[in-house]
Structure formats: C-alpha cells, structure tokens
Amino acid sequence: MAHRTNIPDRVLEDTAACLKILAHPLRLRIVEILEKEDLTVGLLAERLGLPQAAVSQHLNLMKARGLLISQRQGRSVHYRVLHPQCSQILSCIRSNLRNKKKTRKR
C-alpha cells in the first residue's frame, strides 16, 4: 500500500500554480538574475535582449503569483525574488545539471 502524505490539497494546488508560472525558460532566467540582484524592468530587458514590454508581462505574472515583489526607488521600480522556493528550484536544476555532467564523464 502506498504511503499517504499529509500535504493538504490547497498546498498542492498552490504549489502547482507556482510551478506552472515558473515552467517557462525566460521566467526561470529572470529568477536566476533577480536572485543575485534587484533590477528594474529596463535593466532586465537589456540583459535578456528582449523588449521591455515582454519582460514586464512575465514580471507581472510572477508578481501576481507572489513569486516576486517590486519596490519603488525614486522614479524606478526594482524587482526581487520574494518566494524562497524559487531559488530552491534553481538549486535543484543546477544540481541536476552537475549530476548529468558527472554521469557523462564516466
């Protein structure tokens, strides 16, 4: 018989919703950049080589889900990662990448 976990359905639903938002290469890249430093939409767009409007749409989705937070600093709005699990997901991806590289060397 399978072991049943005690994770409430609501938690699983919220987690799935967050993972859906992060399940996009550009959004993962945005988290990767923002986990190192807070940036404006313009600076993020410049680093990603994308139009500011496109980056802004991704940021708004992530912010609406509670993954990012924005803070006004004078005329600028800076974004940063709010949800610690975002960085944990990237750590998991990095760990998986390292394991794949080790396996290929054998």
FENNORBEL-V587955 format. One record per pair of residues at least 6 apart in sequence whose C-alpha atoms are under 7 Angstrom apart, sorted by the first residue. I is the first residue (numbers start at 1). GAP is how many residues later the second one is. D is the distance in Angstrom with one decimal. If there is no record, write none. Layout:
BEGIN
i = [I/I]
gap = [GAP/GAP]
d = [D/D]
END
This chain:
BEGIN
i = [18/21/22/27/31/31/34/34/35/35/35/38/38/38/39/39/40/40/40/40/41/41/41/42/45/45/45/62/63/66/66/67/67/67/68/68/68/68/68/69/69/69/69/70/70/70/70/71/71/71/72]
gap = [47/41/6/31/50/55/46/47/45/46/52/40/41/42/39/40/36/37/38/39/11/14/15/10/6/7/10/6/6/16/17/14/15/16/11/12/13/14/15/10/11/12/13/7/8/9/10/6/7/8/6]
d = [6.7/6.6/6.0/6.6/6.6/6.9/5.4/6.1/6.9/6.0/6.9/5.8/5.3/4.9/4.9/5.5/6.7/5.6/4.4/6.1/6.3/6.7/6.2/5.9/6.0/5.1/5.9/5.8/5.9/7.0/6.8/6.2/5.4/4.8/6.6/5.6/4.5/4.7/6.7/5.7/5.6/6.4/5.7/6.2/5.4/4.4/6.5/5.4/5.3/6.5/6.2]
END
